[in-house]
Each structure stands twice: as C-alpha cells, then as structure tokens.
C-alpha cells in the first residue's frame, strides 16, 4: 500500500508553509503516495487503485492502475515532477502532462521576466530540482501554485466506486 501526503511531509520534515501542507493534504481524500524504492519520488495513486486493461510501452495490454502525478521531496521542499514513474503496475494518466506543462510554462515566463542572468539562474536553482538518474525534474510547490496543482490533480482522479465508498463508510 502507500502513505498519506501528510505523513510523507512529516517523515521528510520538509520546511514548507502551512498552506502548502494543508492543500497537499487534500490529496489524501482520494489519493495515496507510493514510491518506487527508498528514494524521495512518490507517485500519486487513487485510493481505490483500480486496475484497468491499459497498454504497456510495447503496445500490449495488461492490468495497470493510473498514476495522477509525482511529488519529489528534498530536505526542505516539495516539487511537482515532470513525469511519473511508470512500470508494469502503473501508467501516468493522460491529464498529468498538461498539469506539469502549465506549471512549467508559468515558471519559465516568471524566470524570463527577470532582469539579469544572475537572477534567472538563482531563481532556477531555488525553484527547480533535477534527478538525472531518472531523467526527472521538478518545480517547487509554493503558496503561489499549490492550489492550482492540487485542484487540477483532484479534478482528474477517477471517482471512487460506490462499493469502495460503502466499504469504508461502514468501518
């Protein structure tokens, strides 16, 4: 199984604002986080984790669940990753690329409007993380972008089935 966003933030002791913590914790209503190994990159899965007959990279179909995003944790920040970790169990949902691209475009626009190369480079270093091993990069989640990120992800998560809701409402 996975871990909640709230518990992941506690575990990594990220130095983020209360607003970012509260908003990211809203993902816990429909989602959980799961990581590939013992690293700091977490896929966002739907709680019910419905497996569907989805294609693999070679075009064959197999039972896989959608992943709705990926969060990268550092010592003091949380980042929205440019891609999810896809494998035989999980496939990145089609909506996620557009969510990341929108945040990336805003990031680039803000950086390009800075007056000097020094400020642009400093801004990039403070607000972006790169993991060359997995060919991933992430944009820092801040008070400015967290509402749009979380709302966009939650808007695309498949609804929980009535059966699933019933099971957990009886507990």
Long-range contacts (C-beta under 8 A, 24 or more apart in sequence): 1-32, 1-34, 2-32, 2-33, 2-34, 2-45, 3-32, 3-33, 3-34, 3-42, 4-28, 4-32, 4-33, 5-31, 5-33, 5-71, 8-33, 8-42, 8-71, 8-73, 9-78, 12-40, 12-73, 12-75, 13-75, 14-73, 14-74, 14-75, 14-76, 14-77, 14-78, 15-75, 15-76, 15-77, 16-76, 16-77, 16-78, 16-141, 17-142, 17-143, 19-143, 19-146, 20-78, 20-141, 20-142, 20-143, 20-146, 23-146, 23-147, 23-150, 24-71, 24-78, 24-141, 24-146, 24-150, 26-150, 26-154, 27-150, 27-153, 27-154, 29-154, 30-154, 30-157, 30-160, 31-68, 31-153, 31-154, 31-157, 33-71, 36-85, 36-87, 40-72, 40-73, 40-74, 41-70, 41-71, 41-72, 41-73, 41-81, 41-85, 41-131, 41-134, 41-136, 42-70, 42-71, 42-72, 42-73, 43-67, 43-69, 43-70, 43-84, 43-85, 43-90, 44-68, 44-69, 44-70, 44-71, 44-84, 44-153, 45-90, 46-157, 46-158, 46-160, 47-160, 47-164, 48-158, 48-160, 48-161, 48-164, 50-158, 50-161, 54-91, 55-91, 56-88, 57-86, 62-88, 64-88, 64-89, 64-90, 64-91, 65-89, 65-90, 65-91, 66-90, 66-91, 66-92, 66-93, 66-158, 67-91, 67-92, 67-93, 67-96, 68-93, 68-95, 68-96, 68-153, 68-156, 68-157, 69-96, 69-99, 69-153, 70-136, 71-138, 71-141, 72-129, 72-131, 72-136, 72-138, 74-129, 77-129, 77-140, 77-141, 78-140, 78-141, 79-128, 79-129, 79-138, 79-139, 79-140, 79-141, 80-138, 80-139, 80-141, 80-145, 80-149, 81-136, 81-137, 81-138, 82-136, 82-137, 82-138, 83-135, 83-136, 85-134, 93-156, 95-152, 95-156, 96-153, 96-156, 99-149, 99-152, 99-153, 99-156, 100-139, 102-148, 102-152, 103-139, 103-145, 103-148, 103-149, 104-139, 106-145, 107-139
